[in-house]
């Protein structure tokens, strides 16, 4: 149970307000900026990696593993706020590369769905 309401102006459905407020209080999310959370927004691979890495940290699940994102041709495209999360997710085999023609890329800004394996 959160101690306060989530600080976002765009939360319209009651069923997720407490969960989002809890995630804010525990440093798992801070929204998308400008007092917004955008709950209907599709999640990018880098957002998923960041949320999962922050939740793992909250739960005390630690790993000394880190990945060098430069091994992917688009590794430099990862947003600064997501770099640590992506390094953690790739190193711990939660997110892997995606085949794009003859290359394997991170596609950090691509949206993802629960059916994707990597």
Protein Blocks (a to p, Z undefined) as FASTA:
>chain_A
ZZbdcfbfkbfbfklmmmmmmmmmnopagbjbjhiaklmbccdfklmmmmmmmmmmmnop
acfbdcdfklpmklmmpcfklmmmmmmmmmnomaccddehjbccfklmbccdfkbmZZ
